[in-house]
Amino acid sequence: MTLPFELSMDTLRNKRGIKWGKYPADVIPAWVAEMDFTVAHPIGRAIAETVREQEFGYPQREGRATEAVLADAFAARMQERFGWAADPALVQPLSDLVQGTFAAVWAFSDPGDGVILQLPAYPPFHMAIHDTGRRLIDHHLRSDGERFVQDLDALAAQVDARTRIFLLCNPQNPTGRAFTRAELQAIADFAAARDLIILSDEIHADLVHDDHAHIPIAALGPEVAARTVTITSATKSFNIPGLSCGVMHFGTPELQQRFHARIPHRMLGHPSVIGVDATVAAWRHGQAWLDEVKPHLARMRDKVDAFLTAELPALRWHKPESTYLGWIDCTALNLPGTAHDFFLERARVGFSPGEAFDPEGGRGFARINFATSPRILDMILERMAEAVRSHNRG
Ligand SMILES: Cc1ncc(COP(=O)(O)O)c(C=O)c1O
C-alpha cells in the first residue's frame, strides 16, 4: 500500500535538498529533521497562488502587515491545539528558530554567563552557547530504565550566580521526551528560585504521540510566562524548513522590551512572504494532513522499536514519546569509532552523529529519523542488522 503522502525512492534521490544530497547515492539518509513526504495541499496552494500572480513585491496580507497575520495565526493555533492564550502583540517573527535561539541568548545574558542545556541536545543549541561566548551548564538527562529524566538536584550543584538562562527543548530533540506537567513545573520552580529566563524551543509540539501531551511551559501560569520566551514554527510538523519562517513569543511586554533593547526589531529582518503564506496555511488548514501523518510516524516508531527488540537487542533506545527522531544507544557494540561512522561505512545508512548532540558521551549513539515510508525504513533496519551481524562475526 502506498501512503497518500509517500515519495518514491527515485523522487527522493532526485531532490536537490541536503537530506538526500549529503551522502553518496548508495547511502540511505536518516539524519536531518525532514520527512520524506509531500506537503499538505493547502500549503502547496498558498505558494502556487503567490507564484502564479507573481506577488513578489513588498507584501501585505488581508489588508495588514504579513507579520500581524502570522502572529494571529500563531496565537489562534496555540489556543486551539494547546489551550494556551499566547498574545499576538508579543510575537517577533523569525526567519528560523536557530536565529531566535542565538538572539535570545544574546539578549538575556552576557559573555561568560551560564546557560543550562539538557544533554544530549540539538547541535545548534551548543553553538548558540559557544559561539556567543556563553558558558555551557550541561544538564545530562539520564535514563531511569524507561525514559530520560532530569536530575534537578544535580543541576542545582552546578548552577552559579552568573547562570542566566534555562534553554529547554520541549518536546526534546533527540530523546523524543514530551515533558510532563510535573517536570515542567519543576523546571519553572528551579528557574524562579534563581531568576532564570526560560528559553523554550517547542518546534516539535505538534508531533506528540499516544496519550502524551504537549504543554507549553509558558501556559503553566503568569509567573512562569513572565520569564519565558517561546520559539516555534510550522517547519518541522509540516515539513517546510526550507521556507524559513518562525515566531518568538515573549511572556510579557517587559520581556519583549528587554529583548528589543539589545536586538532591535529590524536587526532580525523578515521571513519571506512565501514562508509566511505557507506557515499560515499550515496552521489554519493543515491539520487534516497532520492527522494522517502523525499516526504513520507512530507506526514507524513502533516498527523501529519492534525491530530493535527482535533483531538488534544490543542496540537500545527509549521509544520516543514525540517527534520522528530517536536516540539509539550503540555503546554495547564496543565500536572502535563512532556509531555514525560504523553505520555509514558498514550499513550505508546516514544517521546524525551522536557526538554532535553530546560531545563527550555521544560517540556511541546515533540519532535516527524514521519519517519515511515503511519500504525505506525496512531497508534501513535490514542494513543495520546486517552490519551488526558482520561486526559480531568479527
Ligand atoms: C529543536 C529544534 N529547533 C530548531 C530546529 C531548526 O529550526 P530552524 O530550521 O527554523 O532553525 C530544529 C530542526 O531540526 C529542531 O529540532
The ligand as an SDF file (V2000), in Angstrom:
LIG
                    3D

 16 16  0  0  0  0  0  0  0  0999 V2000
   14.6330   21.5710   18.4270 C   0  0  0  0  0  0  0  0  0  0  0  0
   14.8520   22.1990   17.0890 C   0  0  0  0  0  0  0  0  0  0  0  0
   14.9040   23.5290   16.9890 N   0  0  0  0  0  0  0  0  0  0  0  0
   15.0950   24.1370   15.8070 C   0  0  0  0  0  0  0  0  0  0  0  0
   15.2470   23.4020   14.6410 C   0  0  0  0  0  0  0  0  0  0  0  0
   15.5070   24.0630   13.3430 C   0  0  0  0  0  0  0  0  0  0  0  0
   14.6640   25.0910   13.1320 O   0  0  0  0  0  0  0  0  0  0  0  0
   15.0230   26.1690   12.0280 P   0  0  0  0  0  0  0  0  0  0  0  0
   15.2900   25.4200   10.7650 O   0  0  0  0  0  0  0  0  0  0  0  0
   13.7930   27.0020   11.9990 O   0  0  0  0  0  0  0  0  0  0  0  0
   16.2180   26.9120   12.5510 O   0  0  0  0  0  0  0  0  0  0  0  0
   15.2020   22.0140   14.7040 C   0  0  0  0  0  0  0  0  0  0  0  0
   15.4000   21.2150   13.4830 C   0  0  0  0  0  0  0  0  0  0  0  0
   15.5770   20.0630   13.4910 O   0  0  0  0  0  0  0  0  0  0  0  0
   14.9920   21.3950   15.9530 C   0  0  0  0  0  0  0  0  0  0  0  0
   14.9280   20.0720   16.0640 O   0  0  0  0  0  0  0  0  0  0  0  0
  1  2  1  0
  2  3  1  0
  2 15  2  0
  3  4  2  0
  4  5  1  0
  5  6  1  0
  5 12  2  0
  6  7  1  0
  7  8  1  0
  8  9  2  0
  8 10  1  0
  8 11  1  0
 12 13  1  0
 12 15  1  0
 13 14  2  0
 15 16  1  0
M  END
$$$$
